[in-house]
Amino acid sequence: MLEKLELIYQRWKAVEAELSSPDAMADMKRFAQLNKEYKDLAKIVDEYNIYRNVMSNIATNKEILATEKDEEFREMAKGELDELLVQQEEKEEQIRLMLIPKDPEDSKNAIMEIRGGTGGDEASIFAGDLYRMYMRFCEKRGWKTELVDFTEGTAGGYKEIVFNINAEDAYGTLKYESGVHRVQRVPDTETQGRVHTSAASIVVLPEVDEFDIVLNPADIRKDLFCASGPGGQSVNTTYSAVRLTHLPTGVVAQCQDQKSQLKNFDKALQVLRSRVYELELQKHLEEASKKRKTMVATGDRSAKVRTYNYPQGRLTEHRIGLTIYNLSEVMNGGIQEIMEALQFAENAEKLKEGTVA
């Protein structure tokens, strides 16, 4: 591991030097890539420097124990050595996890799409509940969110809602939320008190920019229409809403959240770019899921990933067999424990595969 850390340190120094070169500054795409690599490597280099200091202190204390005659001094050295050995073990485990190859998309902003599935009006209401759950989660973390597009349900909630999450590692944190989320509860419309099962599907995309994928403007059809829903005087009076269609793939994205047609166009283009990019990303995820016994990194959007059982106050995460009996807190944004468990399962799978030397 020390050899690998030293190589990372040398690479970090090389990237640091390259960042200040005129050639890198002249190529914005290259500069952005180098800057991201520099920040990612810096996190490991910081821990490596701490680790080297711990190892140096261990060597010093061992030398004292081997040569020092004063018993009081030896006792002090032994006590410090015991503490340092614990620190060494903890730091090695921390670095080992950091050395697991990260998905290059993980550090990006995320685009989340929630759609009501089977269950009619209740599915739309549940989609609205999930949207509020993620909003509260983002608020607790201080993450910025932006609404892109939505279609309200006839009895409340949303048939579909799309929003951006702008924060470092947003995609890496939220990507495991993709899949079918199932709810079991008595709907407000149920007169006989029977428990119904409904579902909503979630897709989480990494936000990509023009450096990641280039779309030919000639391949994009732009349609304008009147916005619907809350929004003031501009609703249903001006053609501010924008729908974009990528003709080669048939991928569609739209935005009606802003009063400005130009702002709606920019947001819709952002979503379109991410959806086209995701077509290739899905192939990668499907290949990864074939190798993962935990199926955490599945590329199958139709997979049932989680059940929210209201009568029992229970949440079940099917991919890792996790059950939590605190559903009210979960629906109030308390999903950190679930996300950490999914990340841990994925990292454990990678360690079993021998990904880290």
Short mmCIF file of the C-alpha atoms (twelve columns), coordinates in Angstrom:
data_MODEL
# 
_entry.id   MODEL 
# 
loop_
_atom_site.group_PDB 
_atom_site.id 
_atom_site.type_symbol 
_atom_site.label_atom_id 
_atom_site.label_alt_id 
_atom_site.label_comp_id 
_atom_site.label_asym_id 
_atom_site.label_seq_id 
_atom_site.Cartn_x 
_atom_site.Cartn_y 
_atom_site.Cartn_z 
_atom_site.pdbx_PDB_model_num 
ATOM 1   C CA . MET A 1   0.000   0.000   0.000   1 
ATOM 2   C CA . LEU A 2   2.890   2.373   0.742   1 
ATOM 3   C CA . GLU A 3   4.180   2.002   -2.828  1 
ATOM 4   C CA . LYS A 4   0.742   2.833   -4.196  1 
ATOM 5   C CA . LEU A 5   0.455   5.871   -1.927  1 
ATOM 6   C CA . GLU A 6   3.876   7.116   -3.010  1 
ATOM 7   C CA . LEU A 7   2.853   6.800   -6.668  1 
ATOM 8   C CA . ILE A 8   -0.320  8.794   -5.931  1 
ATOM 9   C CA . TYR A 9   1.779   11.451  -4.187  1 
ATOM 10  C CA . GLN A 10  4.115   11.717  -7.192  1 
ATOM 11  C CA . ARG A 11  1.138   11.950  -9.559  1 
ATOM 12  C CA . TRP A 12  -0.367  14.704  -7.389  1 
ATOM 13  C CA . LYS A 13  2.895   16.691  -7.632  1 
ATOM 14  C CA . ALA A 14  2.969   16.189  -11.413 1 
ATOM 15  C CA . VAL A 15  -0.645  17.361  -11.821 1 
ATOM 16  C CA . GLU A 16  0.090   20.372  -9.603  1 
ATOM 17  C CA . ALA A 17  2.957   21.360  -11.905 1 
ATOM 18  C CA . GLU A 18  0.914   20.767  -15.057 1 
ATOM 19  C CA . LEU A 19  -1.959  22.911  -13.786 1 
ATOM 20  C CA . SER A 20  0.281   25.957  -13.711 1 
ATOM 21  C CA . SER A 21  1.608   25.400  -17.248 1 
ATOM 22  C CA . PRO A 22  0.412   27.687  -20.100 1 
ATOM 23  C CA . ASP A 23  -0.563  24.650  -22.211 1 
ATOM 24  C CA . ALA A 24  -3.080  23.414  -19.612 1 
ATOM 25  C CA . MET A 25  -4.586  26.868  -19.170 1 
ATOM 26  C CA . ALA A 26  -5.048  27.207  -22.932 1 
ATOM 27  C CA . ASP A 27  -7.154  24.014  -23.080 1 
ATOM 28  C CA . MET A 28  -10.179 24.495  -20.798 1 
ATOM 29  C CA . LYS A 29  -11.335 20.879  -21.106 1 
ATOM 30  C CA . ARG A 30  -7.888  19.591  -20.125 1 
ATOM 31  C CA . PHE A 31  -7.627  22.161  -17.322 1 
ATOM 32  C CA . ALA A 32  -11.002 21.089  -15.880 1 
ATOM 33  C CA . GLN A 33  -9.955  17.412  -15.949 1 
ATOM 34  C CA . LEU A 34  -6.611  18.161  -14.274 1 
ATOM 35  C CA . ASN A 35  -8.225  20.347  -11.623 1 
ATOM 36  C CA . LYS A 36  -10.693 17.593  -10.730 1 
ATOM 37  C CA . GLU A 37  -7.902  14.993  -10.570 1 
ATOM 38  C CA . TYR A 38  -5.822  17.308  -8.381  1 
ATOM 39  C CA . LYS A 39  -8.664  17.755  -5.874  1 
ATOM 40  C CA . ASP A 40  -9.396  14.007  -5.771  1 
ATOM 41  C CA . LEU A 41  -5.731  13.097  -5.249  1 
ATOM 42  C CA . ALA A 42  -5.281  15.828  -2.626  1 
ATOM 43  C CA . LYS A 43  -7.718  14.066  -0.280  1 
ATOM 44  C CA . ILE A 44  -5.593  10.899  -0.363  1 
ATOM 45  C CA . VAL A 45  -2.310  12.839  -0.153  1 
ATOM 46  C CA . ASP A 46  -3.525  14.611  3.024   1 
ATOM 47  C CA . GLU A 47  -4.227  11.257  4.684   1 
ATOM 48  C CA . TYR A 48  -0.922  9.853   3.378   1 
ATOM 49  C CA . ASN A 49  0.985   12.706  5.055   1 
ATOM 50  C CA . ILE A 50  -0.776  11.975  8.367   1 
ATOM 51  C CA . TYR A 51  -0.038  8.250   7.926   1 
ATOM 52  C CA . ARG A 52  3.659   8.923   7.246   1 
ATOM 53  C CA . ASN A 53  3.855   11.027  10.405  1 
ATOM 54  C CA . VAL A 54  2.259   8.221   12.449  1 
ATOM 55  C CA . MET A 55  4.708   5.656   11.000  1 
ATOM 56  C CA . SER A 56  7.659   7.953   11.729  1 
ATOM 57  C CA . ASN A 57  6.544   8.321   15.363  1 
ATOM 58  C CA . ILE A 58  6.126   4.552   15.662  1 
ATOM 59  C CA . ALA A 59  9.686   4.036   14.422  1 
ATOM 60  C CA . THR A 60  10.975  6.648   16.920  1 
ATOM 61  C CA . ASN A 61  9.214   5.026   19.884  1 
ATOM 62  C CA . LYS A 62  10.409  1.544   18.889  1 
ATOM 63  C CA . GLU A 63  13.963  2.853   18.772  1 
ATOM 64  C CA . ILE A 64  13.549  4.360   22.252  1 
ATOM 65  C CA . LEU A 65  12.335  1.019   23.607  1 
ATOM 66  C CA . ALA A 66  15.290  -0.741  22.007  1 
ATOM 67  C CA . THR A 67  17.975  1.640   23.326  1 
ATOM 68  C CA . GLU A 68  16.655  3.594   26.326  1 
ATOM 69  C CA . LYS A 69  17.588  2.452   29.857  1 
ATOM 70  C CA . ASP A 70  15.379  4.866   31.847  1 
ATOM 71  C CA . GLU A 71  12.256  2.883   32.863  1 
ATOM 72  C CA . GLU A 72  10.015  5.946   33.186  1 
ATOM 73  C CA . PHE A 73  11.000  7.124   29.716  1 
ATOM 74  C CA . ARG A 74  10.473  3.599   28.346  1 
ATOM 75  C CA . GLU A 75  7.018   3.429   29.937  1 
ATOM 76  C CA . MET A 76  6.038   6.710   28.297  1 
ATOM 77  C CA . ALA A 77  7.307   5.479   24.931  1 
ATOM 78  C CA . LYS A 78  5.408   2.196   25.281  1 
ATOM 79  C CA . GLY A 79  2.133   3.999   26.104  1 
ATOM 80  C CA . GLU A 80  2.556   6.316   23.126  1 
ATOM 81  C CA . LEU A 81  3.454   3.374   20.871  1 
ATOM 82  C CA . ASP A 82  0.265   1.524   21.812  1 
ATOM 83  C CA . GLU A 83  -1.809  4.583   20.856  1 
ATOM 84  C CA . LEU A 84  0.109   5.027   17.620  1 
ATOM 85  C CA . LEU A 85  -0.414  1.393   16.603  1 
ATOM 86  C CA . VAL A 86  -4.183  1.858   16.984  1 
ATOM 87  C CA . GLN A 87  -3.950  5.042   14.888  1 
ATOM 88  C CA . GLN A 88  -1.935  3.144   12.272  1 
ATOM 89  C CA . GLU A 89  -4.602  0.459   11.965  1 
ATOM 90  C CA . GLU A 90  -7.428  3.010   11.742  1 
ATOM 91  C CA . LYS A 91  -5.583  5.134   9.190   1 
ATOM 92  C CA . GLU A 92  -4.710  2.113   7.033   1 
ATOM 93  C CA . GLU A 93  -8.375  1.065   6.935   1 
ATOM 94  C CA . GLN A 94  -9.428  4.614   6.053   1 
ATOM 95  C CA . ILE A 95  -6.854  4.861   3.260   1 
ATOM 96  C CA . ARG A 96  -7.735  1.390   1.976   1 
ATOM 97  C CA . LEU A 97  -11.321 2.554   1.493   1 
ATOM 98  C CA . MET A 98  -10.134 5.752   -0.185  1 
ATOM 99  C CA . LEU A 99  -8.047  3.691   -2.619  1 
ATOM 100 C CA . ILE A 100 -11.106 1.850   -3.915  1 
ATOM 101 C CA . PRO A 101 -11.454 3.214   -7.463  1 
ATOM 102 C CA . LYS A 102 -14.246 5.765   -7.493  1 
ATOM 103 C CA . ASP A 103 -16.751 6.100   -10.262 1 
ATOM 104 C CA . PRO A 104 -15.590 9.249   -12.105 1 
ATOM 105 C CA . GLU A 105 -19.205 10.428  -12.108 1 
ATOM 106 C CA . ASP A 106 -19.546 10.332  -8.293  1 
ATOM 107 C CA . SER A 107 -18.324 13.867  -7.611  1 
ATOM 108 C CA . LYS A 108 -20.825 15.450  -10.008 1 
ATOM 109 C CA . ASN A 109 -24.115 17.202  -9.373  1 
ATOM 110 C CA . ALA A 110 -27.175 14.990  -9.790  1 
ATOM 111 C CA . ILE A 111 -30.449 15.126  -11.676 1 
ATOM 112 C CA . MET A 112 -33.263 13.176  -10.026 1 
ATOM 113 C CA . GLU A 113 -36.466 12.087  -11.754 1 
ATOM 114 C CA . ILE A 114 -39.402 10.698  -9.746  1 
ATOM 115 C CA . ARG A 115 -42.395 9.208   -11.547 1 
ATOM 116 C CA . GLY A 116 -45.597 7.763   -10.163 1 
ATOM 117 C CA . GLY A 117 -45.966 4.141   -11.304 1 
ATOM 118 C CA . THR A 118 -48.599 1.496   -10.634 1 
ATOM 119 C CA . GLY A 119 -51.326 2.578   -8.234  1 
ATOM 120 C CA . GLY A 120 -53.056 5.514   -9.925  1 
ATOM 121 C CA . ASP A 121 -53.579 8.586   -7.743  1 
ATOM 122 C CA . GLU A 122 -51.904 6.929   -4.754  1 
ATOM 123 C CA . ALA A 123 -48.723 6.418   -6.820  1 
ATOM 124 C CA . SER A 124 -48.630 10.157  -7.624  1 
ATOM 125 C CA . ILE A 125 -49.159 11.024  -3.949  1 
ATOM 126 C CA . PHE A 126 -46.313 8.658   -3.002  1 
ATOM 127 C CA . ALA A 127 -44.070 10.275  -5.647  1 
ATOM 128 C CA . GLY A 128 -44.795 13.600  -3.904  1 
ATOM 129 C CA . ASP A 129 -43.893 12.053  -0.533  1 
ATOM 130 C CA . LEU A 130 -40.568 10.839  -1.939  1 
ATOM 131 C CA . TYR A 131 -39.869 14.275  -3.420  1 
ATOM 132 C CA . ARG A 132 -40.393 15.895  0.010   1 
ATOM 133 C CA . MET A 133 -38.188 13.218  1.601   1 
ATOM 134 C CA . TYR A 134 -35.288 14.047  -0.730  1 
ATOM 135 C CA . MET A 135 -35.859 17.793  -0.338  1 
ATOM 136 C CA . ARG A 136 -35.535 17.478  3.445   1 
ATOM 137 C CA . PHE A 137 -32.451 15.280  3.079   1 
ATOM 138 C CA . CYS A 138 -30.833 17.930  0.869   1 
ATOM 139 C CA . GLU A 139 -31.838 20.728  3.271   1 
ATOM 140 C CA . LYS A 140 -30.189 18.904  6.190   1 
ATOM 141 C CA . ARG A 141 -26.954 18.658  4.197   1 
ATOM 142 C CA . GLY A 142 -27.113 22.244  2.958   1 
ATOM 143 C CA . TRP A 143 -27.402 21.091  -0.661  1 
ATOM 144 C CA . LYS A 144 -28.906 23.415  -3.271  1 
ATOM 145 C CA . THR A 145 -31.814 22.072  -5.350  1 
ATOM 146 C CA . GLU A 146 -33.495 23.415  -8.481  1 
ATOM 147 C CA . LEU A 147 -36.852 22.357  -9.877  1 
ATOM 148 C CA . VAL A 148 -36.699 21.562  -13.606 1 
ATOM 149 C CA . ASP A 149 -40.084 20.169  -14.597 1 
ATOM 150 C CA . PHE A 150 -43.187 18.602  -13.046 1 
ATOM 151 C CA . THR A 151 -46.647 17.246  -13.827 1 
ATOM 152 C CA . GLU A 152 -49.029 17.330  -10.876 1 
ATOM 153 C CA . GLY A 153 -51.225 14.365  -9.962  1 
ATOM 154 C CA . THR A 154 -55.005 14.759  -10.131 1 
ATOM 155 C CA . ALA A 155 -55.375 14.002  -6.385  1 
ATOM 156 C CA . GLY A 156 -52.079 15.538  -5.222  1 
ATOM 157 C CA . GLY A 157 -48.427 14.687  -5.516  1 
ATOM 158 C CA . TYR A 158 -46.766 14.361  -8.908  1 
ATOM 159 C CA . LYS A 159 -47.121 12.128  -11.939 1 
ATOM 160 C CA . GLU A 160 -43.552 13.184  -12.683 1 
ATOM 161 C CA . ILE A 161 -41.079 15.628  -11.169 1 
ATOM 162 C CA . VAL A 162 -37.489 16.405  -12.205 1 
ATOM 163 C CA . PHE A 163 -35.016 18.444  -10.153 1 
ATOM 164 C CA . ASN A 164 -31.300 19.172  -9.910  1 
ATOM 165 C CA . ILE A 165 -29.136 18.667  -6.811  1 
ATOM 166 C CA . ASN A 166 -26.074 20.912  -6.919  1 
ATOM 167 C CA . ALA A 167 -23.456 19.687  -4.454  1 
ATOM 168 C CA . GLU A 168 -20.115 17.916  -4.450  1 
ATOM 169 C CA . ASP A 169 -20.588 14.114  -4.533  1 
ATOM 170 C CA . ALA A 170 -24.364 14.503  -4.997  1 
ATOM 171 C CA . TYR A 171 -24.485 11.803  -7.673  1 
ATOM 172 C CA . GLY A 172 -22.181 9.463   -5.737  1 
ATOM 173 C CA . THR A 173 -24.450 9.784   -2.694  1 
ATOM 174 C CA . LEU A 174 -27.808 9.491   -4.453  1 
ATOM 175 C CA . LYS A 175 -27.100 7.107   -7.345  1 
ATOM 176 C CA . TYR A 176 -28.211 4.046   -5.355  1 
ATOM 177 C CA . GLU A 177 -31.720 5.527   -5.118  1 
ATOM 178 C CA . SER A 178 -32.441 4.568   -8.740  1 
ATOM 179 C CA . GLY A 179 -35.076 1.856   -9.087  1 
ATOM 180 C CA . VAL A 180 -38.647 1.085   -8.098  1 
ATOM 181 C CA . HIS A 181 -39.767 2.244   -4.628  1 
ATOM 182 C CA . ARG A 182 -42.891 0.494   -3.352  1 
ATOM 183 C CA . VAL A 183 -45.339 1.753   -0.708  1 
ATOM 184 C CA . GLN A 184 -47.820 -0.285  1.329   1 
ATOM 185 C CA . ARG A 185 -50.474 1.787   3.148   1 
ATOM 186 C CA . VAL A 186 -54.167 2.659   3.339   1 
ATOM 187 C CA . PRO A 187 -54.789 5.433   0.773   1 
ATOM 188 C CA . ASP A 188 -56.925 8.445   1.702   1 
ATOM 189 C CA . THR A 189 -59.339 7.376   -1.043  1 
ATOM 190 C CA . GLU A 190 -59.820 3.890   0.505   1 
ATOM 191 C CA . THR A 191 -63.173 3.673   2.319   1 
ATOM 192 C CA . GLN A 192 -62.832 0.149   3.752   1 
ATOM 193 C CA . GLY A 193 -59.396 0.529   5.352   1 
ATOM 194 C CA . ARG A 194 -57.601 -1.907  3.061   1 
ATOM 195 C CA . VAL A 195 -53.847 -1.672  2.558   1 
ATOM 196 C CA . HIS A 196 -52.892 -0.955  -1.055  1 
ATOM 197 C CA . THR A 197 -49.527 -1.386  -2.763  1 
ATOM 198 C CA . SER A 198 -48.365 1.377   -5.107  1 
ATOM 199 C CA . ALA A 199 -45.024 2.272   -6.619  1 
ATOM 200 C CA . ALA A 200 -42.891 5.128   -7.915  1 
ATOM 201 C CA . SER A 201 -39.758 4.864   -10.010 1 
ATOM 202 C CA . ILE A 202 -36.645 6.949   -9.460  1 
ATOM 203 C CA . VAL A 203 -33.818 7.655   -11.885 1 
ATOM 204 C CA . VAL A 204 -30.679 9.502   -10.758 1 
ATOM 205 C CA . LEU A 205 -28.390 10.894  -13.463 1 
ATOM 206 C CA . PRO A 206 -24.985 12.578  -13.184 1 
ATOM 207 C CA . GLU A 207 -25.123 16.147  -14.435 1 
ATOM 208 C CA . VAL A 208 -22.777 16.429  -17.404 1 
ATOM 209 C CA . ASP A 209 -21.458 19.493  -19.171 1 
ATOM 210 C CA . GLU A 210 -20.196 20.261  -22.639 1 
ATOM 211 C CA . PHE A 211 -16.794 18.809  -21.771 1 
ATOM 212 C CA . ASP A 212 -18.352 15.375  -21.131 1 
ATOM 213 C CA . ILE A 213 -20.590 15.147  -24.181 1 
ATOM 214 C CA . VAL A 214 -21.042 17.357  -27.232 1 
ATOM 215 C CA . LEU A 215 -24.515 17.552  -28.786 1 
ATOM 216 C CA . ASN A 216 -24.841 18.767  -32.351 1 
ATOM 217 C CA . PRO A 217 -27.440 21.601  -32.377 1 
ATOM 218 C CA . ALA A 218 -28.675 20.283  -35.739 1 
ATOM 219 C CA . ASP A 219 -29.685 17.039  -33.965 1 
ATOM 220 C CA . ILE A 220 -31.949 18.835  -31.456 1 
ATOM 221 C CA . ARG A 221 -35.557 19.806  -32.178 1 
ATOM 222 C CA . LYS A 222 -36.903 22.656  -30.033 1 
ATOM 223 C CA . ASP A 223 -40.631 22.961  -29.279 1 
ATOM 224 C CA . LEU A 224 -42.220 25.775  -27.264 1 
ATOM 225 C CA . PHE A 225 -45.465 25.581  -25.280 1 
ATOM 226 C CA . CYS A 226 -47.312 27.357  -22.476 1 
ATOM 227 C CA . ALA A 227 -46.275 26.493  -18.935 1 
ATOM 228 C CA . SER A 228 -48.859 24.933  -16.614 1 
ATOM 229 C CA . GLY A 229 -49.283 24.909  -12.843 1 
ATOM 230 C CA . PRO A 230 -48.337 27.658  -10.373 1 
ATOM 231 C CA . GLY A 231 -46.226 30.443  -11.808 1 
ATOM 232 C CA . GLY A 232 -48.129 33.705  -11.985 1 
ATOM 233 C CA . GLN A 233 -49.295 35.663  -14.986 1 
ATOM 234 C CA . SER A 234 -46.966 33.997  -17.478 1 
ATOM 235 C CA . VAL A 235 -48.689 30.594  -17.038 1 
ATOM 236 C CA . ASN A 236 -50.788 29.625  -20.053 1 
ATOM 237 C CA . THR A 237 -50.161 33.026  -21.675 1 
ATOM 238 C CA . THR A 238 -46.567 32.933  -22.979 1 
ATOM 239 C CA . TYR A 239 -44.665 30.205  -24.769 1 
ATOM 240 C CA . SER A 240 -41.895 30.040  -22.174 1 
ATOM 241 C CA . ALA A 241 -41.830 26.261  -21.615 1 
ATOM 242 C CA . VAL A 242 -39.274 24.375  -23.710 1 
ATOM 243 C CA . ARG A 243 -39.216 20.781  -24.946 1 
ATOM 244 C CA . LEU A 244 -36.048 19.434  -26.586 1 
ATOM 245 C CA . THR A 245 -35.817 16.217  -28.599 1 
ATOM 246 C CA . HIS A 246 -32.507 14.589  -29.502 1 
ATOM 247 C CA . LEU A 247 -33.371 13.208  -32.941 1 
ATOM 248 C CA . PRO A 248 -30.685 10.452  -33.226 1 
ATOM 249 C CA . THR A 249 -31.753 8.797   -29.925 1 
ATOM 250 C CA . GLY A 250 -35.331 10.031  -29.440 1 
ATOM 251 C CA . VAL A 251 -34.439 11.265  -25.942 1 
ATOM 252 C CA . VAL A 252 -36.704 14.114  -24.754 1 
ATOM 253 C CA . ALA A 253 -36.247 16.732  -22.006 1 
ATOM 254 C CA . GLN A 254 -38.387 19.712  -21.087 1 
ATOM 255 C CA . CYS A 255 -38.472 22.554  -18.592 1 
ATOM 256 C CA . GLN A 256 -41.253 24.955  -17.621 1 
ATOM 257 C CA . ASP A 257 -40.078 26.089  -14.185 1 
ATOM 258 C CA . GLN A 258 -38.684 29.479  -15.215 1 
ATOM 259 C CA . LYS A 259 -40.594 32.415  -16.702 1 
ATOM 260 C CA . SER A 260 -37.688 33.002  -19.088 1 
ATOM 261 C CA . GLN A 261 -37.681 30.851  -22.221 1 
ATOM 262 C CA . LEU A 262 -33.880 31.109  -22.349 1 
ATOM 263 C CA . LYS A 263 -33.485 29.822  -18.778 1 
ATOM 264 C CA . ASN A 264 -35.895 26.970  -19.478 1 
ATOM 265 C CA . PHE A 265 -33.886 26.116  -22.600 1 
ATOM 266 C CA . ASP A 266 -30.618 25.986  -20.623 1 
ATOM 267 C CA . LYS A 267 -32.153 23.714  -17.956 1 
ATOM 268 C CA . ALA A 268 -33.781 21.432  -20.532 1 
ATOM 269 C CA . LEU A 269 -30.482 21.171  -22.438 1 
ATOM 270 C CA . GLN A 270 -28.717 20.214  -19.205 1 
ATOM 271 C CA . VAL A 271 -31.191 17.375  -18.625 1 
ATOM 272 C CA . LEU A 272 -31.084 16.294  -22.285 1 
ATOM 273 C CA . ARG A 273 -27.294 16.144  -22.216 1 
ATOM 274 C CA . SER A 274 -27.372 13.991  -19.072 1 
ATOM 275 C CA . ARG A 275 -30.019 11.625  -20.478 1 
ATOM 276 C CA . VAL A 276 -28.100 11.060  -23.713 1 
ATOM 277 C CA . TYR A 277 -24.909 10.538  -21.705 1 
ATOM 278 C CA . GLU A 278 -26.745 8.067   -19.476 1 
ATOM 279 C CA . LEU A 279 -27.445 5.752   -22.424 1 
ATOM 280 C CA . GLU A 280 -23.735 4.896   -22.455 1 
ATOM 281 C CA . LEU A 281 -23.503 4.988   -18.658 1 
ATOM 282 C CA . GLN A 282 -26.292 2.385   -18.403 1 
ATOM 283 C CA . LYS A 283 -24.212 -0.103  -20.403 1 
ATOM 284 C CA . HIS A 284 -21.412 0.325   -17.863 1 
ATOM 285 C CA . LEU A 285 -23.809 -0.100  -14.910 1 
ATOM 286 C CA . GLU A 286 -25.364 -3.224  -16.404 1 
ATOM 287 C CA . GLU A 287 -21.912 -4.763  -16.841 1 
ATOM 288 C CA . ALA A 288 -21.011 -3.832  -13.256 1 
ATOM 289 C CA . SER A 289 -24.254 -5.292  -11.880 1 
ATOM 290 C CA . LYS A 290 -23.492 -8.678  -13.447 1 
ATOM 291 C CA . LYS A 291 -20.372 -8.849  -11.287 1 
ATOM 292 C CA . ARG A 292 -21.939 -7.547  -8.082  1 
ATOM 293 C CA . LYS A 293 -23.575 -10.111 -5.827  1 
ATOM 294 C CA . THR A 294 -25.144 -7.303  -3.794  1 
ATOM 295 C CA . MET A 295 -26.743 -5.818  -6.934  1 
ATOM 296 C CA . VAL A 296 -26.245 -2.388  -5.389  1 
ATOM 297 C CA . ALA A 297 -24.817 -0.955  -8.603  1 
ATOM 298 C CA . THR A 298 -27.575 -2.417  -10.751 1 
ATOM 299 C CA . GLY A 299 -28.341 -0.776  -14.055 1 
ATOM 300 C CA . ASP A 300 -31.858 -2.244  -14.041 1 
ATOM 301 C CA . ARG A 301 -34.308 0.600   -13.482 1 
ATOM 302 C CA . SER A 302 -37.197 -1.846  -13.115 1 
ATOM 303 C CA . ALA A 303 -35.635 -3.540  -10.072 1 
ATOM 304 C CA . LYS A 304 -37.664 -3.247  -6.852  1 
ATOM 305 C CA . VAL A 305 -35.155 -1.685  -4.481  1 
ATOM 306 C CA . ARG A 306 -37.152 -0.571  -1.433  1 
ATOM 307 C CA . THR A 307 -40.512 -1.023  0.337   1 
ATOM 308 C CA . TYR A 308 -42.105 1.546   2.660   1 
ATOM 309 C CA . ASN A 309 -44.677 -0.227  4.885   1 
ATOM 310 C CA . TYR A 310 -46.743 2.365   6.758   1 
ATOM 311 C CA . PRO A 311 -48.919 0.051   8.927   1 
ATOM 312 C CA . GLN A 312 -45.764 -1.479  10.465  1 
ATOM 313 C CA . GLY A 313 -43.659 1.702   10.305  1 
ATOM 314 C CA . ARG A 314 -41.072 -0.360  8.444   1 
ATOM 315 C CA . LEU A 315 -38.666 0.275   5.590   1 
ATOM 316 C CA . THR A 316 -36.975 -2.632  3.813   1 
ATOM 317 C CA . GLU A 317 -33.966 -2.135  1.534   1 
ATOM 318 C CA . HIS A 318 -34.131 -5.302  -0.558  1 
ATOM 319 C CA . ARG A 319 -30.658 -5.194  -2.139  1 
ATOM 320 C CA . ILE A 320 -28.807 -5.602  1.167   1 
ATOM 321 C CA . GLY A 321 -31.548 -7.000  3.427   1 
ATOM 322 C CA . LEU A 322 -31.668 -3.886  5.627   1 
ATOM 323 C CA . THR A 323 -34.834 -3.290  7.693   1 
ATOM 324 C CA . ILE A 324 -35.513 -0.079  9.636   1 
ATOM 325 C CA . TYR A 325 -38.481 0.443   11.979  1 
ATOM 326 C CA . ASN A 326 -38.465 4.233   11.924  1 
ATOM 327 C CA . LEU A 327 -40.378 5.115   8.782   1 
ATOM 328 C CA . SER A 328 -41.577 8.534   9.968   1 
ATOM 329 C CA . GLU A 329 -37.985 9.727   10.425  1 
ATOM 330 C CA . VAL A 330 -37.007 8.282   7.031   1 
ATOM 331 C CA . MET A 331 -39.832 10.144  5.283   1 
ATOM 332 C CA . ASN A 332 -38.631 13.302  7.013   1 
ATOM 333 C CA . GLY A 333 -35.282 13.032  5.226   1 
ATOM 334 C CA . GLY A 334 -33.506 10.617  7.578   1 
ATOM 335 C CA . ILE A 335 -32.054 8.395   4.843   1 
ATOM 336 C CA . GLN A 336 -28.343 8.856   5.593   1 
ATOM 337 C CA . GLU A 337 -28.125 5.460   7.345   1 
ATOM 338 C CA . ILE A 338 -29.553 3.677   4.282   1 
ATOM 339 C CA . MET A 339 -27.176 5.404   1.873   1 
ATOM 340 C CA . GLU A 340 -24.156 4.637   4.048   1 
ATOM 341 C CA . ALA A 341 -25.191 0.960   4.285   1 
ATOM 342 C CA . LEU A 342 -25.503 0.735   0.489   1 
ATOM 343 C CA . GLN A 343 -22.101 2.390   0.021   1 
ATOM 344 C CA . PHE A 344 -20.551 0.049   2.579   1 
ATOM 345 C CA . ALA A 345 -22.001 -3.000  0.781   1 
ATOM 346 C CA . GLU A 346 -20.635 -1.786  -2.537  1 
ATOM 347 C CA . ASN A 347 -17.170 -1.108  -1.083  1 
ATOM 348 C CA . ALA A 348 -17.127 -4.508  0.633   1 
ATOM 349 C CA . GLU A 349 -17.932 -6.146  -2.702  1 
ATOM 350 C CA . LYS A 350 -15.097 -4.278  -4.402  1 
ATOM 351 C CA . LEU A 351 -12.654 -5.278  -1.646  1 
ATOM 352 C CA . LYS A 352 -13.654 -8.940  -2.088  1 
ATOM 353 C CA . GLU A 353 -12.885 -8.625  -5.771  1 
ATOM 354 C CA . GLY A 354 -9.391  -7.508  -4.861  1 
ATOM 355 C CA . THR A 355 -9.828  -4.091  -6.444  1 
ATOM 356 C CA . VAL A 356 -7.461  -2.537  -3.905  1 
ATOM 357 C CA . ALA A 357 -3.874  -3.763  -3.817  1 
# 
